[in-house]
Amino acid sequence: MKRGCCKPNICSRKRDEYKYLGGYWPEVSDAPDPSLIEWQNLGVGPFSRFIRQVVIYLVCAVIVIVCFAGVVYGMDYSNELRLGSWSEQSCGAFLITKQAA
């Protein structure tokens, strides 16, 4: 029994054209064994990689600390507003009694 995908037709040719690389169908092969790769020939040495990792970790830590401080400051400011940190000097004398309400 033949399947529909194996029949040549005009629609399948157009759909498969994007799969070609440079006009040729790509060939898949096995990756080389990692022990055959000469890591010292790569442009970045181990010390340089270590320094880059340390810098990235420090930048991430600073971002986390700044965000945490912003949240703490925002919550403190919100609590300050909610608890009524106003004074008579900033708002004037403002008294409401039961009879006036």
C-alpha positions in Angstrom: 0.0 0.0 0.0 1.4 3.3 -1.0 1.2 6.3 1.2 0.2 9.7 0.0 3.6 11.3 1.0 5.5 9.1 -1.4 3.6 10.1 -4.5 5.3 12.8 -6.5 3.1 15.8 -7.1 3.4 19.5 -7.6 2.5 20.4 -4.1 5.2 18.3 -2.4 8.0 19.6 -4.6 7.2 23.2 -3.6 6.9 22.3 0.1 10.2 20.4 0.2 12.3 23.1 -1.6 13.0 25.0 1.7 14.7 21.8 3.0 17.6 22.1 0.5 20.8 23.9 1.6 22.7 25.4 -1.3 20.6 23.4 -3.7 21.6 20.1 -2.1 19.8 17.8 0.4 21.8 17.9 3.6 23.6 14.7 4.8 23.4 13.8 8.4 26.5 12.2 10.0 27.6 11.3 13.5 29.3 13.9 15.7 33.0 13.4 16.4 34.0 11.9 19.8 34.6 14.7 22.3 38.0 13.3 23.2 39.2 14.0 19.6 38.4 17.7 19.9 41.5 19.7 20.7 40.1 22.1 23.2 43.3 24.1 23.6 43.0 25.2 20.0 39.8 27.0 20.8 40.3 30.8 21.2 39.3 31.1 24.8 41.5 29.6 27.5 40.3 28.2 30.9 41.4 31.2 32.9 39.5 33.5 30.5 36.4 31.3 30.8 36.7 31.4 34.6 36.9 35.2 34.7 33.9 35.5 32.4 31.9 33.2 34.6 32.8 35.2 37.7 31.8 38.5 36.0 28.5 37.1 34.9 27.8 35.7 38.4 28.6 39.1 39.9 26.4 41.0 37.5 23.5 38.6 38.2 24.0 38.9 42.0 23.9 42.7 41.7 20.7 42.6 39.7 19.1 40.3 42.2 20.2 42.5 45.1 18.9 45.7 43.4 15.6 44.1 42.6 15.2 42.8 46.2 16.1 46.2 47.7 13.5 47.8 45.4 10.8 45.5 46.5 11.7 46.0 50.2 11.7 49.8 49.7 8.4 49.7 47.9 6.7 47.6 50.6 8.1 49.8 53.3 6.8 52.9 51.5 3.4 51.2 51.0 3.2 50.4 54.7 4.2 53.9 55.6 1.4 55.3 53.5 -1.1 52.8 54.8 -0.4 53.4 58.5 -0.9 57.2 58.0 2.5 58.7 58.5 1.1 62.2 58.1 1.3 64.8 60.7 -0.6 68.0 61.6 2.2 70.1 60.2 1.9 68.5 56.7 -1.9 68.3 56.6 -3.0 70.9 59.1 -5.3 70.4 62.0 -8.0 68.0 60.7 -10.3 66.6 63.3 -13.6 64.9 62.7 -16.0 64.1 65.6 -19.0 61.8 65.6 -21.3 64.8 65.6 -19.6 66.4 62.6 -19.6 63.2 60.6 
